[in-house]
Amino acid sequence: MLYHFLLTSAEGAHHAALNLPLWTVIPFVGLLLTIGVMSFIAANYPHHRVAHMWENNNYKLAI
């Protein structure tokens, strides 16, 4: 009896996953694209333009 319940609930979960709307994939695709694009931009960004901001004490947060 318990085996039958687990088997039918597992089958139901499998079919429920197939019925998800396509728009639910958009956040995950966006996250992957953001990681890929930002790593490419960061690798090619001229860091000498913002290096002075990190070295200057005016931009540090006082706690």
N, CA, C and O atoms as a Tripos MOL2 file, in Angstrom:
@<TRIPOS>MOLECULE
protein
  252   251    63     0     0
PROTEIN
NO_CHARGES

@<TRIPOS>ATOM
      1 N           0.8260   -1.1810    0.0000 N.3       1 MET1
      2 CA          0.0000    0.0000    0.0000 C.3       1 MET1
      3 C           0.8780    1.2550    0.0000 C.2       1 MET1
      4 O           0.6490    2.1640   -0.7970 O.2       1 MET1
      5 N           1.8790    1.3140    0.8840 N.am      2 LEU2
      6 CA          2.7580    2.4750    0.9430 C.3       2 LEU2
      7 C           3.5730    2.5880   -0.3440 C.2       2 LEU2
      8 O           3.8070    3.6910   -0.8390 O.2       2 LEU2
      9 N           4.0020    1.4590   -0.8800 N.am      3 TYR3
     10 CA          4.7660    1.4730   -2.1200 C.3       3 TYR3
     11 C           3.9330    2.0650   -3.2540 C.2       3 TYR3
     12 O           4.4450    2.8410   -4.0610 O.2       3 TYR3
     13 N           2.6650    1.7080   -3.3180 N.am      4 HIS4
     14 CA          1.7820    2.2300   -4.3620 C.3       4 HIS4
     15 C           1.6180    3.7480   -4.2150 C.2       4 HIS4
     16 O           1.6090    4.4710   -5.2110 O.2       4 HIS4
     17 N           1.4890    4.2270   -2.9780 N.am      5 PHE5
     18 CA          1.3500    5.6650   -2.7360 C.3       5 PHE5
     19 C           2.6130    6.4140   -3.1720 C.2       5 PHE5
     20 O           2.5290    7.4580   -3.8190 O.2       5 PHE5
     21 N           3.7860    5.8760   -2.8120 N.am      6 LEU6
     22 CA          5.0330    6.5310   -3.1820 C.3       6 LEU6
     23 C           5.2460    6.5130   -4.6840 C.2       6 LEU6
     24 O           5.7560    7.4770   -5.2550 O.2       6 LEU6
     25 N           4.8600    5.4310   -5.3190 N.am      7 LEU7
     26 CA          5.0170    5.3220   -6.7590 C.3       7 LEU7
     27 C           4.1170    6.3170   -7.4790 C.2       7 LEU7
     28 O           4.5600    6.9760   -8.4200 O.2       7 LEU7
     29 N           2.8650    6.4370   -7.0580 N.am      8 THR8
     30 CA          1.9520    7.3590   -7.7280 C.3       8 THR8
     31 C           2.3170    8.8110   -7.4310 C.2       8 THR8
     32 O           2.1530    9.6660   -8.3020 O.2       8 THR8
     33 N           2.8070    9.1160   -6.2270 N.am      9 SER9
     34 CA          3.1850   10.4990   -5.9360 C.3       9 SER9
     35 C           4.4480   10.8800   -6.7080 C.2       9 SER9
     36 O           4.5930   12.0300   -7.1250 O.2       9 SER9
     37 N           5.3540    9.9370   -6.9000 N.am     10 ALA10
     38 CA          6.5540   10.2210   -7.6790 C.3      10 ALA10
     39 C           6.2000   10.4540   -9.1400 C.2      10 ALA10
     40 O           6.7760   11.3280   -9.7880 O.2      10 ALA10
     41 N           5.2640    9.6840   -9.6560 N.am     11 GLU11
     42 CA          4.8320    9.8900  -11.0350 C.3      11 GLU11
     43 C           4.1230   11.2290  -11.1750 C.2      11 GLU11
     44 O           4.2940   11.9230  -12.1770 O.2      11 GLU11
     45 N           3.3400   11.5890  -10.1870 N.am     12 GLY12
     46 CA          2.6470   12.8730  -10.2260 C.3      12 GLY12
     47 C           3.6090   14.0390  -10.1670 C.2      12 GLY12
     48 O           3.3960   15.0550  -10.8290 O.2      12 GLY12
     49 N           4.6650   13.9070   -9.3820 N.am     13 ALA13
     50 CA          5.6610   14.9690   -9.2920 C.3      13 ALA13
     51 C           6.4030   15.1160  -10.6120 C.2      13 ALA13
     52 O           6.7420   16.2260  -11.0220 O.2      13 ALA13
     53 N           6.6500   14.0050  -11.2670 N.am     14 HIS14
     54 CA          7.3380   14.0550  -12.5550 C.3      14 HIS14
     55 C           6.4810   14.7720  -13.5870 C.2      14 HIS14
     56 O           6.9910   15.5850  -14.3570 O.2      14 HIS14
     57 N           5.2060   14.4840  -13.6110 N.am     15 HIS15
     58 CA          4.3190   15.1260  -14.5750 C.3      15 HIS15
     59 C           4.0850   16.5910  -14.2170 C.2      15 HIS15
     60 O           3.8960   17.4130  -15.1130 O.2      15 HIS15
     61 N           4.0940   16.9300  -12.9540 N.am     16 ALA16
     62 CA          3.9080   18.3200  -12.5500 C.3      16 ALA16
     63 C           5.1040   19.1640  -12.9840 C.2      16 ALA16
     64 O           4.9410   20.3320  -13.3360 O.2      16 ALA16
     65 N           6.2890   18.5900  -12.9600 N.am     17 ALA17
     66 CA          7.4730   19.3320  -13.3870 C.3      17 ALA17
     67 C           7.4280   19.6160  -14.8820 C.2      17 ALA17
     68 O           7.9630   20.6280  -15.3350 O.2      17 ALA17
     69 N           6.8100   18.7540  -15.6350 N.am     18 LEU18
     70 CA          6.7130   18.9700  -17.0720 C.3      18 LEU18
     71 C           5.6730   20.0180  -17.4210 C.2      18 LEU18
     72 O           5.6960   20.5520  -18.5300 O.2      18 LEU18
     73 N           4.7680   20.3260  -16.5150 N.am     19 ASN19
     74 CA          3.7090   21.2810  -16.7900 C.3      19 ASN19
     75 C           4.0490   22.7010  -16.3460 C.2      19 ASN19
     76 O           3.1670   23.5590  -16.3340 O.2      19 ASN19
     77 N           5.2940   22.9700  -15.9830 N.am     20 LEU20
     78 CA          5.6750   24.3210  -15.5840 C.3      20 LEU20
     79 C           5.6330   25.2420  -16.7990 C.2      20 LEU20
     80 O           5.9780   24.8270  -17.9060 O.2      20 LEU20
     81 N           5.2140   26.4830  -16.5990 N.am     21 PRO21
     82 CA          5.2200   27.4250  -17.7180 C.3      21 PRO21
     83 C           6.6460   27.7510  -18.1630 C.2      21 PRO21
     84 O           7.5890   27.6660  -17.3760 O.2      21 PRO21
     85 N           6.7850   28.1140  -19.4000 N.am     22 LEU22
     86 CA          8.1040   28.4010  -19.9490 C.3      22 LEU22
     87 C           8.7280   29.6450  -19.3210 C.2      22 LEU22
     88 O           9.9530   29.7400  -19.2420 O.2      22 LEU22
     89 N           7.9140   30.5970  -18.8740 N.am     23 TRP23
     90 CA          8.4490   31.8330  -18.3030 C.3      23 TRP23
     91 C           9.1860   31.5960  -16.9890 C.2      23 TRP23
     92 O           9.9300   32.4720  -16.5480 O.2      23 TRP23
     93 N           9.0050   30.4470  -16.3550 N.am     24 THR24
     94 CA          9.7100   30.1720  -15.1030 C.3      24 THR24
     95 C          11.2030   29.9120  -15.3260 C.2      24 THR24
     96 O          11.9820   29.9190  -14.3730 O.2      24 THR24
     97 N          11.5970   29.6860  -16.5580 N.am     25 VAL25
     98 CA         13.0020   29.4440  -16.8820 C.3      25 VAL25
     99 C          13.7610   30.7640  -17.0280 C.2      25 VAL25
    100 O          14.9850   30.7860  -16.9060 O.2      25 VAL25
    101 N          13.0560   31.8540  -17.2870 N.am     26 ILE26
    102 CA         13.6840   33.1450  -17.5830 C.3      26 ILE26
    103 C          14.6370   33.6220  -16.4760 C.2      26 ILE26
    104 O          15.7330   34.0720  -16.8100 O.2      26 ILE26
    105 N          14.2920   33.5520  -15.1860 N.am     27 PRO27
    106 CA         15.2610   34.0090  -14.1690 C.3      27 PRO27
    107 C          16.5640   33.2160  -14.1730 C.2      27 PRO27
    108 O          17.6320   33.7900  -13.9590 O.2      27 PRO27
    109 N          16.4970   31.9390  -14.4070 N.am     28 PHE28
    110 CA         17.7060   31.1160  -14.4140 C.3      28 PHE28
    111 C          18.5630   31.4100  -15.6380 C.2      28 PHE28
    112 O          19.7880   31.4740  -15.5410 O.2      28 PHE28
    113 N          17.9280   31.5850  -16.7780 N.am     29 VAL29
    114 CA         18.6700   31.9350  -17.9890 C.3      29 VAL29
    115 C          19.2900   33.3170  -17.8320 C.2      29 VAL29
    116 O          20.4290   33.5390  -18.2430 O.2      29 VAL29
    117 N          18.5470   34.2440  -17.2390 N.am     30 GLY30
    118 CA         19.0790   35.5820  -17.0080 C.3      30 GLY30
    119 C          20.2740   35.5700  -16.0780 C.2      30 GLY30
    120 O          21.2410   36.3000  -16.2970 O.2      30 GLY30
    121 N          20.2170   34.7550  -15.0530 N.am     31 LEU31
    122 CA         21.3390   34.6430  -14.1210 C.3      31 LEU31
    123 C          22.5760   34.0840  -14.8180 C.2      31 LEU31
    124 O          23.6810   34.5910  -14.6210 O.2      31 LEU31
    125 N          22.4000   33.0540  -15.6220 N.am     32 LEU32
    126 CA         23.5340   32.4780  -16.3430 C.3      32 LEU32
    127 C          24.1170   33.4660  -17.3440 C.2      32 LEU32
    128 O          25.3370   33.5730  -17.4720 O.2      32 LEU32
    129 N          23.2550   34.1900  -18.0550 N.am     33 LEU33
    130 CA         23.7430   35.1910  -18.9990 C.3      33 LEU33
    131 C          24.4750   36.3230  -18.2830 C.2      33 LEU33
    132 O          25.4920   36.8170  -18.7700 O.2      33 LEU33
    133 N          23.9610   36.7290  -17.1360 N.am     34 THR34
    134 CA         24.6100   37.7910  -16.3750 C.3      34 THR34
    135 C          25.9960   37.3610  -15.9130 C.2      34 THR34
    136 O          26.9450   38.1410  -15.9960 O.2      34 THR34
    137 N          26.1210   36.1520  -15.4350 N.am     35 ILE35
    138 CA         27.4270   35.6480  -15.0010 C.3      35 ILE35
    139 C          28.4030   35.6290  -16.1730 C.2      35 ILE35
    140 O          29.5510   36.0530  -16.0380 O.2      35 ILE35
    141 N          27.9480   35.1420  -17.3100 N.am     36 GLY36
    142 CA         28.8200   35.0690  -18.4790 C.3      36 GLY36
    143 C          29.2120   36.4290  -19.0160 C.2      36 GLY36
    144 O          30.3820   36.6670  -19.3130 O.2      36 GLY36
    145 N          28.2460   37.3220  -19.1450 N.am     37 VAL37
    146 CA         28.5220   38.6430  -19.7130 C.3      37 VAL37
    147 C          29.3630   39.4800  -18.7600 C.2      37 VAL37
    148 O          30.3100   40.1380  -19.1900 O.2      37 VAL37
    149 N          29.0310   39.4670  -17.4760 N.am     38 MET38
    150 CA         29.7770   40.2920  -16.5260 C.3      38 MET38
    151 C          31.2100   39.7980  -16.3420 C.2      38 MET38
    152 O          32.1110   40.6090  -16.1250 O.2      38 MET38
    153 N          31.4370   38.5080  -16.4230 N.am     39 SER39
    154 CA         32.8130   38.0200  -16.3200 C.3      39 SER39
    155 C          33.6160   38.4460  -17.5470 C.2      39 SER39
    156 O          34.8080   38.7320  -17.4390 O.2      39 SER39
    157 N          32.9710   38.4890  -18.7050 N.am     40 PHE40
    158 CA         33.6570   38.9560  -19.9110 C.3      40 PHE40
    159 C          33.9570   40.4510  -19.8210 C.2      40 PHE40
    160 O          35.0480   40.8900  -20.1850 O.2      40 PHE40
    161 N          32.9950   41.2310  -19.3390 N.am     41 ILE41
    162 CA         33.1900   42.6760  -19.2070 C.3      41 ILE41
    163 C          34.2590   42.9790  -18.1620 C.2      41 ILE41
    164 O          35.1090   43.8410  -18.3810 O.2      41 ILE41
    165 N          34.2240   42.2850  -17.0400 N.am     42 ALA42
    166 CA         35.2020   42.5350  -15.9790 C.3      42 ALA42
    167 C          36.6160   42.1800  -16.4310 C.2      42 ALA42
    168 O          37.5770   42.8310  -16.0220 O.2      42 ALA42
    169 N          36.7490   41.1650  -17.2620 N.am     43 ALA43
    170 CA         38.0740   40.7730  -17.7310 C.3      43 ALA43
    171 C          38.6410   41.8080  -18.6940 C.2      43 ALA43
    172 O          39.8580   41.9780  -18.7680 O.2      43 ALA43
    173 N          37.7800   42.5000  -19.4290 N.am     44 ASN44
    174 CA         38.2390   43.4600  -20.4280 C.3      44 ASN44
    175 C          38.1270   44.9090  -19.9710 C.2      44 ASN44
    176 O          38.4330   45.8190  -20.7420 O.2      44 ASN44
    177 N          37.6980   45.1420  -18.7410 N.am     45 TYR45
    178 CA         37.5210   46.5060  -18.2470 C.3      45 TYR45
    179 C          38.8570   47.0750  -17.8060 C.2      45 TYR45
    180 O          39.6060   46.4110  -17.0890 O.2      45 TYR45
    181 N          39.1630   48.2860  -18.2210 N.am     46 PRO46
    182 CA         40.4400   48.8920  -17.7910 C.3      46 PRO46
    183 C          40.3830   49.2910  -16.3210 C.2      46 PRO46
    184 O          39.7820   50.3070  -15.9710 O.2      46 PRO46
    185 N          40.9950   48.5100  -15.4820 N.am     47 HIS47
    186 CA         40.9150   48.7200  -14.0400 C.3      47 HIS47
    187 C          41.6980   49.9430  -13.5760 C.2      47 HIS47
    188 O          41.5150   50.3980  -12.4470 O.2      47 HIS47
    189 N          42.5550   50.4730  -14.4190 N.am     48 HIS48
    190 CA         43.3140   51.6490  -14.0050 C.3      48 HIS48
    191 C          42.4150   52.8780  -13.8810 C.2      48 HIS48
    192 O          42.8120   53.8630  -13.2580 O.2      48 HIS48
    193 N          41.2260   52.8430  -14.4540 N.am     49 ARG49
    194 CA         40.3150   53.9840  -14.3450 C.3      49 ARG49
    195 C          39.7120   54.1070  -12.9490 C.2      49 ARG49
    196 O          39.4200   55.2170  -12.5030 O.2      49 ARG49
    197 N          39.5220   53.0000  -12.2630 N.am     50 VAL50
    198 CA         38.8800   53.0370  -10.9490 C.3      50 VAL50
    199 C          39.8340   52.6680   -9.8210 C.2      50 VAL50
    200 O          39.4120   52.5620   -8.6700 O.2      50 VAL50
    201 N          41.0980   52.4720  -10.1280 N.am     51 ALA51
    202 CA         42.0500   52.0730   -9.0910 C.3      51 ALA51
    203 C          42.2090   53.1610   -8.0410 C.2      51 ALA51
    204 O          42.4280   52.8540   -6.8690 O.2      51 ALA51
    205 N          42.1040   54.4310   -8.4390 N.am     52 HIS52
    206 CA         42.2690   55.5190   -7.4770 C.3      52 HIS52
    207 C          41.1400   55.5440   -6.4540 C.2      52 HIS52
    208 O          41.3380   56.0170   -5.3350 O.2      52 HIS52
    209 N          39.9740   55.0510   -6.8110 N.am     53 MET53
    210 CA         38.8570   55.0270   -5.8640 C.3      53 MET53
    211 C          39.1290   54.0580   -4.7180 C.2      53 MET53
    212 O          38.7220   54.3100   -3.5840 O.2      53 MET53
    213 N          39.8010   52.9710   -5.0000 N.am     54 TRP54
    214 CA         40.0720   51.9750   -3.9640 C.3      54 TRP54
    215 C          41.2200   52.4020   -3.0660 C.2      54 TRP54
    216 O          41.2940   51.9900   -1.9080 O.2      54 TRP54
    217 N          42.1200   53.2280   -3.5970 N.am     55 GLU55
    218 CA         43.2770   53.6470   -2.8210 C.3      55 GLU55
    219 C          42.9960   54.8670   -1.9600 C.2      55 GLU55
    220 O          43.7270   55.1280   -1.0050 O.2      55 GLU55
    221 N          41.9600   55.6120   -2.2780 N.am     56 ASN56
    222 CA         41.6550   56.8370   -1.5570 C.3      56 ASN56
    223 C          40.7950   56.5210   -0.3370 C.2      56 ASN56
    224 O          39.8650   55.7200   -0.4280 O.2      56 ASN56
    225 N          41.0930   57.1380    0.7930 N.am     57 ASN57
    226 CA         40.3390   56.8870    2.0190 C.3      57 ASN57
    227 C          38.9780   57.5690    2.0350 C.2      57 ASN57
    228 O          38.1510   57.2470    2.8880 O.2      57 ASN57
    229 N          38.7190   58.4980    1.1230 N.am     58 ASN58
    230 CA         37.4500   59.2150    1.1110 C.3      58 ASN58
    231 C          36.2720   58.3070    0.7720 C.2      58 ASN58
    232 O          35.1360   58.6180    1.1300 O.2      58 ASN58
    233 N          36.5170   57.2090    0.0990 N.am     59 TYR59
    234 CA         35.4370   56.3390   -0.3370 C.3      59 TYR59
    235 C          35.1930   55.1640    0.6050 C.2      59 TYR59
    236 O          34.3680   54.2980    0.3110 O.2      59 TYR59
    237 N          35.8940   55.1230    1.7250 N.am     60 LYS60
    238 CA         35.7120   54.0270    2.6740 C.3      60 LYS60
    239 C          34.6240   54.3710    3.6740 C.2      60 LYS60
    240 O          34.4660   55.5330    4.0500 O.2      60 LYS60
    241 N          33.8960   53.3950    4.0950 N.am     61 LEU61
    242 CA         32.8020   53.5820    5.0350 C.3      61 LEU61
    243 C          33.3430   53.5710    6.4630 C.2      61 LEU61
    244 O          34.0540   52.6510    6.8670 O.2      61 LEU61
    245 N          32.9970   54.5950    7.2030 N.am     62 ALA62
    246 CA         33.4180   54.6700    8.6020 C.3      62 ALA62
    247 C          32.3420   54.0370    9.4670 C.2      62 ALA62
    248 O          31.1780   54.4320    9.4110 O.2      62 ALA62
    249 N          32.7270   53.0710   10.2530 N.am     63 ILE63
    250 CA         31.7580   52.3740   11.1110 C.3      63 ILE63
    251 C          31.9450   52.8320   12.5390 C.2      63 ILE63
    252 O          31.2330   52.3740   13.4330 O.2      63 ILE63
@<TRIPOS>BOND
     1     1     2 1
     2     2     3 1
     3     3     4 2
     4     3     5 am
     5     5     6 1
     6     6     7 1
     7     7     8 2
     8     7     9 am
     9     9    10 1
    10    10    11 1
    11    11    12 2
    12    11    13 am
    13    13    14 1
    14    14    15 1
    15    15    16 2
    16    15    17 am
    17    17    18 1
    18    18    19 1
    19    19    20 2
    20    19    21 am
    21    21    22 1
    22    22    23 1
    23    23    24 2
    24    23    25 am
    25    25    26 1
    26    26    27 1
    27    27    28 2
    28    27    29 am
    29    29    30 1
    30    30    31 1
    31    31    32 2
    32    31    33 am
    33    33    34 1
    34    34    35 1
    35    35    36 2
    36    35    37 am
    37    37    38 1
    38    38    39 1
    39    39    40 2
    40    39    41 am
    41    41    42 1
    42    42    43 1
    43    43    44 2
    44    43    45 am
    45    45    46 1
    46    46    47 1
    47    47    48 2
    48    47    49 am
    49    49    50 1
    50    50    51 1
    51    51    52 2
    52    51    53 am
    53    53    54 1
    54    54    55 1
    55    55    56 2
    56    55    57 am
    57    57    58 1
    58    58    59 1
    59    59    60 2
    60    59    61 am
    61    61    62 1
    62    62    63 1
    63    63    64 2
    64    63    65 am
    65    65    66 1
    66    66    67 1
    67    67    68 2
    68    67    69 am
    69    69    70 1
    70    70    71 1
    71    71    72 2
    72    71    73 am
    73    73    74 1
    74    74    75 1
    75    75    76 2
    76    75    77 am
    77    77    78 1
    78    78    79 1
    79    79    80 2
    80    79    81 am
    81    81    82 1
    82    82    83 1
    83    83    84 2
    84    83    85 am
    85    85    86 1
    86    86    87 1
    87    87    88 2
    88    87    89 am
    89    89    90 1
    90    90    91 1
    91    91    92 2
    92    91    93 am
    93    93    94 1
    94    94    95 1
    95    95    96 2
    96    95    97 am
    97    97    98 1
    98    98    99 1
    99    99   100 2
   100    99   101 am
   101   101   102 1
   102   102   103 1
   103   103   104 2
   104   103   105 am
   105   105   106 1
   106   106   107 1
   107   107   108 2
   108   107   109 am
   109   109   110 1
   110   110   111 1
   111   111   112 2
   112   111   113 am
   113   113   114 1
   114   114   115 1
   115   115   116 2
   116   115   117 am
   117   117   118 1
   118   118   119 1
   119   119   120 2
   120   119   121 am
   121   121   122 1
   122   122   123 1
   123   123   124 2
   124   123   125 am
   125   125   126 1
   126   126   127 1
   127   127   128 2
   128   127   129 am
   129   129   130 1
   130   130   131 1
   131   131   132 2
   132   131   133 am
   133   133   134 1
   134   134   135 1
   135   135   136 2
   136   135   137 am
   137   137   138 1
   138   138   139 1
   139   139   140 2
   140   139   141 am
   141   141   142 1
   142   142   143 1
   143   143   144 2
   144   143   145 am
   145   145   146 1
   146   146   147 1
   147   147   148 2
   148   147   149 am
   149   149   150 1
   150   150   151 1
   151   151   152 2
   152   151   153 am
   153   153   154 1
   154   154   155 1
   155   155   156 2
   156   155   157 am
   157   157   158 1
   158   158   159 1
   159   159   160 2
   160   159   161 am
   161   161   162 1
   162   162   163 1
   163   163   164 2
   164   163   165 am
   165   165   166 1
   166   166   167 1
   167   167   168 2
   168   167   169 am
   169   169   170 1
   170   170   171 1
   171   171   172 2
   172   171   173 am
   173   173   174 1
   174   174   175 1
   175   175   176 2
   176   175   177 am
   177   177   178 1
   178   178   179 1
   179   179   180 2
   180   179   181 am
   181   181   182 1
   182   182   183 1
   183   183   184 2
   184   183   185 am
   185   185   186 1
   186   186   187 1
   187   187   188 2
   188   187   189 am
   189   189   190 1
   190   190   191 1
   191   191   192 2
   192   191   193 am
   193   193   194 1
   194   194   195 1
   195   195   196 2
   196   195   197 am
   197   197   198 1
   198   198   199 1
   199   199   200 2
   200   199   201 am
   201   201   202 1
   202   202   203 1
   203   203   204 2
   204   203   205 am
   205   205   206 1
   206   206   207 1
   207   207   208 2
   208   207   209 am
   209   209   210 1
   210   210   211 1
   211   211   212 2
   212   211   213 am
   213   213   214 1
   214   214   215 1
   215   215   216 2
   216   215   217 am
   217   217   218 1
   218   218   219 1
   219   219   220 2
   220   219   221 am
   221   221   222 1
   222   222   223 1
   223   223   224 2
   224   223   225 am
   225   225   226 1
   226   226   227 1
   227   227   228 2
   228   227   229 am
   229   229   230 1
   230   230   231 1
   231   231   232 2
   232   231   233 am
   233   233   234 1
   234   234   235 1
   235   235   236 2
   236   235   237 am
   237   237   238 1
   238   238   239 1
   239   239   240 2
   240   239   241 am
   241   241   242 1
   242   242   243 1
   243   243   244 2
   244   243   245 am
   245   245   246 1
   246   246   247 1
   247   247   248 2
   248   247   249 am
   249   249   250 1
   250   250   251 1
   251   251   252 2
@<TRIPOS>SUBSTRUCTURE
     1 MET1         2 RESIDUE 1 A MET
     2 LEU2         6 RESIDUE 1 A LEU
     3 TYR3        10 RESIDUE 1 A TYR
     4 HIS4        14 RESIDUE 1 A HIS
     5 PHE5        18 RESIDUE 1 A PHE
     6 LEU6        22 RESIDUE 1 A LEU
     7 LEU7        26 RESIDUE 1 A LEU
     8 THR8        30 RESIDUE 1 A THR
     9 SER9        34 RESIDUE 1 A SER
    10 ALA10       38 RESIDUE 1 A ALA
    11 GLU11       42 RESIDUE 1 A GLU
    12 GLY12       46 RESIDUE 1 A GLY
    13 ALA13       50 RESIDUE 1 A ALA
    14 HIS14       54 RESIDUE 1 A HIS
    15 HIS15       58 RESIDUE 1 A HIS
    16 ALA16       62 RESIDUE 1 A ALA
    17 ALA17       66 RESIDUE 1 A ALA
    18 LEU18       70 RESIDUE 1 A LEU
    19 ASN19       74 RESIDUE 1 A ASN
    20 LEU20       78 RESIDUE 1 A LEU
    21 PRO21       82 RESIDUE 1 A PRO
    22 LEU22       86 RESIDUE 1 A LEU
    23 TRP23       90 RESIDUE 1 A TRP
    24 THR24       94 RESIDUE 1 A THR
    25 VAL25       98 RESIDUE 1 A VAL
    26 ILE26      102 RESIDUE 1 A ILE
    27 PRO27      106 RESIDUE 1 A PRO
    28 PHE28      110 RESIDUE 1 A PHE
    29 VAL29      114 RESIDUE 1 A VAL
    30 GLY30      118 RESIDUE 1 A GLY
    31 LEU31      122 RESIDUE 1 A LEU
    32 LEU32      126 RESIDUE 1 A LEU
    33 LEU33      130 RESIDUE 1 A LEU
    34 THR34      134 RESIDUE 1 A THR
    35 ILE35      138 RESIDUE 1 A ILE
    36 GLY36      142 RESIDUE 1 A GLY
    37 VAL37      146 RESIDUE 1 A VAL
    38 MET38      150 RESIDUE 1 A MET
    39 SER39      154 RESIDUE 1 A SER
    40 PHE40      158 RESIDUE 1 A PHE
    41 ILE41      162 RESIDUE 1 A ILE
    42 ALA42      166 RESIDUE 1 A ALA
    43 ALA43      170 RESIDUE 1 A ALA
    44 ASN44      174 RESIDUE 1 A ASN
    45 TYR45      178 RESIDUE 1 A TYR
    46 PRO46      182 RESIDUE 1 A PRO
    47 HIS47      186 RESIDUE 1 A HIS
    48 HIS48      190 RESIDUE 1 A HIS
    49 ARG49      194 RESIDUE 1 A ARG
    50 VAL50      198 RESIDUE 1 A VAL
    51 ALA51      202 RESIDUE 1 A ALA
    52 HIS52      206 RESIDUE 1 A HIS
    53 MET53      210 RESIDUE 1 A MET
    54 TRP54      214 RESIDUE 1 A TRP
    55 GLU55      218 RESIDUE 1 A GLU
    56 ASN56      222 RESIDUE 1 A ASN
    57 ASN57      226 RESIDUE 1 A ASN
    58 ASN58      230 RESIDUE 1 A ASN
    59 TYR59      234 RESIDUE 1 A TYR
    60 LYS60      238 RESIDUE 1 A LYS
    61 LEU61      242 RESIDUE 1 A LEU
    62 ALA62      246 RESIDUE 1 A ALA
    63 ILE63      250 RESIDUE 1 A ILE
